[in-house]
Amino acid sequence: MKFNPIEFIEKKRDGGCHTKEEIQALVDSVMNSRLPDYQLAAWLMAVYFNGLDEEETMYLTKALANSGETIIYADNEKIIDKHSTGGVGDKTTLILIPLVAACGATISKLSGPGLGYTGGTVDKLESIPNMKIHLSEVQFRRQVENIGCAVSGHSAKLAPAEKKFYKLRDVTGTVPSIPLITSSIISKKLAGGAFGYLFDVKFGSGAFMRKESDARLLAESLVSISKKLGKKCIAVITNMEQPLGEFVGNSAEVYESIMVLSGSGPSDTRELCVTLGAYMLNMADICSTVEEGLLLCENALDNGSALAKFAELIKAQGGDPLIVFNPQSIFPSTKLVYEIKSDKKGYLSKLDAKLIGEGLRALGGGRQKQEDKIDSAVAIRLLAKVGSPIKNNETILKLYYNTQEQIDRAMPYLNICWNVSDRAEKNKLIIDYIK
């Protein structure tokens, strides 16, 4: 069809709805470099204010997914993928990949690096010596077939139009649009070829969605569009007001993941991974009920099979598998350690995830720009969580760093990220499930 960008923009500006053909023409024009950035930006802003209905969102999702190469698996392979909307200390992917594979499911995971104060799975895995994160499509598929799991950085050939859209959304104030977020997330999943999706939609200070109500709207949109596209899916709404687990930092989060895979580790990290894993196993028809999936996941963590699968994954991607049996070798090996202590007794009432994430970035553990280099060894250890009783002079945070400059940059965030009060309730981690 002949595409008139001005009429297209005006239609959405005035609250109209686009046809499938119009949206496909938009994406084609972007990929053929016929549409100037200023016109795409104008349309994105119109969408930000007037939205897209479910049909439009589905059309955009499919057009973005089909803008490049796609990975195709046979339906009977029932490949499962997982997506988190991002958070601080969120190492669930590192645990879930070997966990669900050890239970008999097949999982393919395309992940990205972190940007800003939230960590990325790719960055965490790159702290394992010689670990290859960027696999070719052939290597990726072969590994999934051979050991039941693989993780790789996003291919530039998968959903390339989505990257063009996101790059412009990021600089035009149009990122917080639920239809655009939905199409961005699902288009990459669709191109990756999975049979079913699990979405971990977070809210709180350390999440993209600050309010539970916004997270719920996004979760409902993700599930609705995925089902329209014929995918099995579930969204889990989780709390990211405080960081997940005990450690924040790349190598430290690998260490914590190994602890959980060894049958120990922080209770909140284990609880979330077992729950998400159970739903993934149920989607893959490994178990008939979620309750059965919970038992399978618990057993895999406790009997060593999930840990052994992680070693197999690391070896398949060039890393040293012995690291899982000697986790101290990846524990933060910085020159300096600093402890932040409470000056009174009471209960920990605040542990602000965003401020802790910003503190880690100031230590060198995160990026301001995509090309920035990360110091994998720096870390923050959380010695207490919200609701914990605190004694006078008790350590709240332990910081691992290398230079005075790093700690000077980080302390303005970390001095104000916590608070002790006369009373405090523990945060509920898993809030709801959207099916």
Buried (B, 14 or more C-beta within 10 A) or exposed (E): EEBEBEEBBBBBBEEEEBEBEBBBBBBBBBBEEEBEEEBBBBBBBBBBEBBBEEBBBBBBBBBBBBBBBBBEBEEEBBBBBBBBBBBBBBBBBBBBBBBBBBBBBBBBBBBBBBBBBBBBBBBBBBBBEEBBBEBEBEBBBBBBEEBBBBBBBBBEEBBBBBBBBBEBBEEBEBBBBBBBBBBBBBBBBBBBBBBBBBBBBBBBBBBBBBEBEBBBBBBBBBBBBBEBBEBBBBBBBBBBBBBBBBBBBBBBBBBBBBBBBBBEBBEBBBEBBBBBBBBBBBBBEBBEEBEBBBBBBBBBBEEBBBBBBBBBBBBBBEBBBEBBEEBEBBBBEBEEEBEBBBEEEBBBBBBBBBBBBBBBBBBBBBBEEEEEEBBBBBBBBBBBBBBBEBEEEBBBBBBBBBBEEBBEBBBEBBEEBBBBEEEBEEBEBBBEBBE
